[in-house]
Amino acid sequence: MKRAFAVLAVLMALTAACLAALRWISRPPGGSREVVFGVEPGWSARRITSALEDSGLVRSSLYALWRAHSLGLSDGFQAGRYLLDSSMSPDSILRIIARGDVIPVPTHWVTLPEGLTLEEALTTLSSSLDMPRAELSEAVSDRALLDSLGLPGAEGYLFPETYEIADSLTAREVLERLVSTFESRWEPSWDTALADLGLSRHEAVILASIVEREARLDEERPVVAGVFLRRLRLGMRLESCATVQYALGGVRERLSFADTRIESPWNTYLHEGLPPGPICSPGTSSLAAVAYPDTSQGYLFFVSRGDGSGAHLFASTLSGHQANIRLARSGVTH
């Protein structure tokens, strides 16, 4: 009988000790200490509870893991940054992470319109994101970064879009975001169409950048693209004013004859073929126009109507083009 009482006493003592230990590990670590706790995408419940213990937010990762399974939360944790406190119970912390009550991330909005040059885009980004321009310039000049993104250069690939950019992003990450948007907007069908035209993707971006700066009306972009493609096939110089503007480093209301004689590889009045690279970031309409150009009318020339509409007069012969120039200068284009 005494032996039975002794065994019972030991069992009761062990039970009391286990209950005391359970109560201890189920309580908050103590004090009140705020901790910014990060959960990365793909983290398991075990990884999260282990990190919670390492951060001093729970006393036992095993207990927290058991509670996660008991509460049915172990498969529902969400990635993000959380503001937690060491005074919170393990259950409260687990529910916060399962609900995805993340810290609001400060952001800036920035709009990059179609047709911005790289330098113009960097100025806009620097101003809108409150980020040193030197950091952005360094990122777009980082050869290793550009190689990792599969780019010959950044010009032409900062996709025109309205972006919400987190304040925490570095200049490199901003560049990666913009290039990633370019890739997501690129239609796979364009690759097939461009192959039929004998153009690489980079050549298409170069030509689309010229179309972007030359054509203001979406309905004219395929026609303008068709003009340039026909001139390329015939061995004619593109003679694009937009490429001269780029060579001069800024937009001029009217180019002089001397401007078209400036020595630059981007001056398509002097040099045959495409310029060495894009002259701006083209939008979807210009990219699509190059993939699916309109060459049905056999046009080789165009000139602005000069009436503020943004429209052009097209011609298939030099004499027709000269007649269009006279019409545009006279103001009688209808």
PALUM-845818 format. One record per residue (C-alpha): residue in one letter; x, y, z; residue number from 1. Coordinates in steps of 0.1 Angstrom, whole numbers. Layout:
BEGIN
(r "A",(X,Y,Z),NUM) ...
//
This chain:
BEGIN
(r "M",(0,0,0),1) (r "K",(28,24,9),2) (r "R",(44,16,-24),3) (r "A",(12,24,-43),4) (r "F",(9,58,-25),5) (r "A",(45,66,-33),6) (r "V",(40,58,-70),7) (r "L",(8,79,-70),8) (r "A",(26,108,-53),9) (r "V",(54,107,-79),10) (r "L",(28,107,-107),11) (r "M",(10,136,-92),12) (r "A",(42,155,-88),13) (r "L",(52,148,-124),14) (r "T",(17,159,-136),15) (r "A",(20,191,-116),16) (r "A",(54,197,-130),17) (r "C",(42,191,-166),18) (r "L",(12,214,-161),19) (r "A",(35,241,-146),20) (r "A",(59,237,-175),21) (r "L",(29,239,-200),22) (r "R",(16,270,-183),23) (r "W",(51,285,-184),24) (r "I",(58,278,-221),25) (r "S",(22,289,-231),26) (r "R",(28,324,-216),27) (r "P",(44,353,-233),28) (r "P",(82,355,-228),29) (r "G",(76,386,-206),30) (r "G",(80,423,-207),31) (r "S",(68,444,-237),32) (r "R",(93,445,-266),33) (r "E",(82,453,-301),34) (r "V",(98,432,-328),35) (r "V",(95,435,-366),36) (r "F",(92,399,-376),37) (r "G",(96,388,-412),38) (r "V",(80,357,-428),39) (r "E",(95,348,-462),40) (r "P",(75,332,-490),41) (r "G",(76,294,-487),42) (r "W",(84,292,-450),43) (r "S",(69,262,-433),44) (r "A",(51,264,-399),45) (r "R",(82,247,-383),46) (r "R",(105,274,-398),47) (r "I",(82,302,-386),48) (r "T",(79,289,-351),49) (r "S",(116,283,-348),50) (r "A",(122,319,-360),51) (r "L",(97,331,-334),52) (r "E",(116,315,-306),53) (r "D",(149,329,-320),54) (r "S",(133,363,-319),55) (r "G",(123,360,-283),56) (r "L",(86,361,-292),57) (r "V",(77,326,-279),58) (r "R",(92,305,-252),59) (r "S",(91,272,-271),60) (r "S",(90,267,-308),61) (r "L",(77,231,-303),62) (r "Y",(48,244,-282),63) (r "A",(40,271,-308),64) (r "L",(41,245,-336),65) (r "W",(17,223,-316),66) (r "R",(-6,252,-311),67) (r "A",(-4,261,-348),68) (r "H",(-16,226,-357),69) (r "S",(-42,226,-329),70) (r "L",(-57,258,-342),71) (r "G",(-56,247,-378),72) (r "L",(-33,275,-388),73) (r "S",(-2,257,-398),74) (r "D",(-10,257,-436),75) (r "G",(-23,293,-437),76) (r "F",(6,314,-426),77) (r "Q",(12,344,-449),78) (r "A",(45,360,-459),79) (r "G",(52,396,-449),80) (r "R",(65,418,-422),81) (r "Y",(47,419,-389),82) (r "L",(49,442,-359),83) (r "L",(47,418,-329),84) (r "D",(53,422,-292),85) (r "S",(69,399,-266),86) (r "S",(38,405,-244),87) (r "M",(16,387,-269),88) (r "S",(5,351,-263),89) (r "P",(17,325,-288),90) (r "D",(-19,320,-300),91) (r "S",(-23,357,-307),92) (r "I",(10,358,-326),93) (r "L",(0,328,-347),94) (r "R",(-34,342,-356),95) (r "I",(-18,375,-366),96) (r "I",(5,358,-391),97) (r "A",(-23,335,-403),98) (r "R",(-45,366,-410),99) (r "G",(-17,383,-428),100) (r "D",(-19,415,-407),101) (r "V",(13,428,-422),102) (r "I",(28,462,-415),103) (r "P",(17,486,-442),104) (r "V",(47,492,-464),105) (r "P",(54,529,-473),106) (r "T",(52,533,-510),107) (r "H",(56,559,-537),108) (r "W",(36,561,-570),109) (r "V",(55,569,-602),110) (r "T",(43,572,-638),111) (r "L",(67,566,-667),112) (r "P",(49,578,-699),113) (r "E",(56,561,-732),114) (r "G",(86,576,-751),115) (r "L",(108,587,-722),116) (r "T",(145,584,-728),117) (r "L",(166,566,-702),118) (r "E",(179,599,-688),119) (r "E",(143,613,-686),120) (r "A",(131,581,-669),121) (r "L",(159,583,-643),122) (r "T",(150,619,-635),123) (r "T",(114,610,-630),124) (r "L",(122,580,-609),125) (r "S",(146,599,-587),126) (r "S",(121,627,-581),127) (r "S",(91,605,-575),128) (r "L",(108,579,-554),129) (r "D",(130,603,-535),130) (r "M",(160,582,-545),131) (r "P",(195,596,-553),132) (r "R",(199,598,-591),133) (r "A",(234,585,-588),134) (r "E",(222,552,-573),135) (r "L",(198,548,-602),136) (r "S",(225,557,-628),137) (r "E",(248,532,-612),138) (r "A",(222,504,-614),139) (r "V",(214,510,-651),140) (r "S",(251,510,-658),141) (r "D",(259,478,-639),142) (r "R",(270,454,-666),143) (r "A",(267,423,-643),144) (r "L",(231,433,-634),145) (r "L",(222,440,-671),146) (r "D",(236,406,-681),147) (r "S",(216,389,-654),148) (r "L",(185,405,-668),149) (r "G",(195,395,-703),150) (r "L",(197,431,-715),151) (r "P",(223,447,-738),152) (r "G",(214,480,-721),153) (r "A",(187,496,-700),154) (r "E",(175,521,-727),155) (r "G",(142,509,-741),156) (r "Y",(134,484,-714),157) (r "L",(121,506,-685),158) (r "F",(85,498,-694),159) (r "P",(62,528,-694),160) (r "E",(36,522,-667),161) (r "T",(23,536,-634),162) (r "Y",(40,518,-606),163) (r "E",(36,516,-568),164) (r "I",(72,512,-555),165) (r "A",(79,502,-520),166) (r "D",(103,527,-502),167) (r "S",(124,497,-491),168) (r "L",(134,488,-527),169) (r "T",(170,496,-538),170) (r "A",(178,511,-572),171) (r "R",(188,477,-585),172) (r "E",(154,463,-573),173) (r "V",(136,492,-590),174) (r "L",(153,484,-623),175) (r "E",(145,447,-619),176) (r "R",(108,456,-613),177) (r "L",(106,478,-644),178) (r "V",(123,452,-666),179) (r "S",(101,425,-652),180) (r "T",(71,445,-662),181) (r "F",(85,448,-698),182) (r "E",(88,410,-699),183) (r "S",(53,405,-686),184) (r "R",(38,429,-712),185) (r "W",(57,412,-741),186) (r "E",(33,390,-761),187) (r "P",(48,356,-770),188) (r "S",(31,358,-804),189) (r "W",(53,388,-812),190) (r "D",(84,366,-812),191) (r "T",(69,345,-840),192) (r "A",(58,375,-860),193) (r "L",(92,392,-856),194) (r "A",(110,360,-868),195) (r "D",(89,361,-899),196) (r "L",(101,397,-904),197) (r "G",(137,388,-898),198) (r "L",(140,409,-867),199) (r "S",(154,400,-833),200) (r "R",(136,412,-801),201) (r "H",(162,439,-795),202) (r "E",(160,451,-831),203) (r "A",(122,453,-826),204) (r "V",(126,473,-795),205) (r "I",(149,497,-813),206) (r "L",(124,502,-842),207) (r "A",(95,504,-818),208) (r "S",(113,532,-799),209) (r "I",(116,552,-831),210) (r "V",(79,546,-839),211) (r "E",(70,557,-804),212) (r "R",(87,591,-809),213) (r "E",(75,596,-845),214) (r "A",(38,586,-842),215) (r "R",(14,602,-818),216) (r "L",(-17,583,-829),217) (r "D",(-21,546,-822),218) (r "E",(-38,540,-855),219) (r "E",(-8,553,-874),220) (r "R",(18,534,-855),221) (r "P",(16,502,-877),222) (r "V",(17,524,-908),223) (r "V",(48,543,-896),224) (r "A",(64,509,-886),225) (r "G",(56,497,-921),226) (r "V",(74,527,-937),227) (r "F",(106,521,-917),228) (r "L",(105,484,-924),229) (r "R",(101,489,-961),230) (r "R",(130,514,-961),231) (r "L",(152,489,-943),232) (r "R",(144,462,-968),233) (r "L",(152,485,-997),234) (r "G",(185,497,-982),235) (r "M",(172,532,-977),236) (r "R",(183,552,-947),237) (r "L",(155,556,-922),238) (r "E",(159,594,-920),239) (r "S",(141,596,-887),240) (r "C",(140,630,-871),241) (r "A",(135,613,-837),242) (r "T",(169,596,-840),243) (r "V",(185,630,-847),244) (r "Q",(168,645,-816),245) (r "Y",(182,617,-796),246) (r "A",(217,623,-810),247) (r "L",(213,660,-801),248) (r "G",(203,651,-766),249) (r "G",(170,669,-765),250) (r "V",(138,677,-785),251) (r "R",(138,706,-808),252) (r "E",(107,720,-824),253) (r "R",(123,720,-858),254) (r "L",(155,705,-870),255) (r "S",(178,723,-893),256) (r "F",(197,708,-922),257) (r "A",(229,711,-902),258) (r "D",(212,691,-874),259) (r "T",(207,662,-898),260) (r "R",(244,663,-907),261) (r "I",(256,658,-871),262) (r "E",(280,629,-868),263) (r "S",(264,603,-846),264) (r "P",(257,566,-849),265) (r "W",(221,574,-840),266) (r "N",(218,598,-869),267) (r "T",(198,578,-894),268) (r "Y",(200,606,-920),269) (r "L",(237,597,-923),270) (r "H",(238,560,-914),271) (r "E",(220,531,-929),272) (r "G",(201,505,-909),273) (r "L",(189,507,-873),274) (r "P",(207,529,-848),275) (r "P",(229,511,-822),276) (r "G",(201,509,-796),277) (r "P",(167,522,-786),278) (r "I",(161,559,-783),279) (r "C",(133,557,-757),280) (r "S",(110,532,-739),281) (r "P",(83,522,-763),282) (r "G",(48,513,-751),283) (r "T",(27,482,-760),284) (r "S",(11,499,-791),285) (r "S",(45,507,-807),286) (r "L",(59,472,-799),287) (r "A",(28,456,-814),288) (r "A",(30,479,-845),289) (r "V",(65,466,-852),290) (r "A",(54,430,-848),291) (r "Y",(24,436,-871),292) (r "P",(33,465,-894),293) (r "D",(10,478,-921),294) (r "T",(29,478,-954),295) (r "S",(-2,473,-976),296) (r "Q",(0,508,-992),297) (r "G",(37,506,-1000),298) (r "Y",(44,539,-982),299) (r "L",(81,550,-980),300) (r "F",(76,585,-967),301) (r "F",(56,605,-942),302) (r "V",(54,641,-929),303) (r "S",(34,657,-901),304) (r "R",(2,674,-912),305) (r "G",(13,703,-890),306) (r "D",(-22,710,-878),307) (r "G",(-18,699,-842),308) (r "S",(-37,667,-847),309) (r "G",(-6,645,-845),310) (r "A",(-16,629,-878),311) (r "H",(7,624,-908),312) (r "L",(6,625,-946),313) (r "F",(20,593,-962),314) (r "A",(34,588,-997),315) (r "S",(49,559,-1017),316) (r "T",(71,581,-1040),317) (r "L",(95,610,-1034),318) (r "S",(73,633,-1056),319) (r "G",(43,624,-1036),320) (r "H",(62,631,-1004),321) (r "Q",(73,665,-1017),322) (r "A",(37,673,-1026),323) (r "N",(27,664,-990),324) (r "I",(54,687,-976),325) (r "R",(40,716,-996),326) (r "L",(5,708,-984),327) (r "A",(16,706,-948),328) (r "R",(34,739,-951),329) (r "S",(4,756,-967),330) (r "G",(-19,744,-940),331) (r "V",(-43,728,-965),332) (r "T",(-41,691,-956),333) (r "H",(-77,680,-961),334) 
//
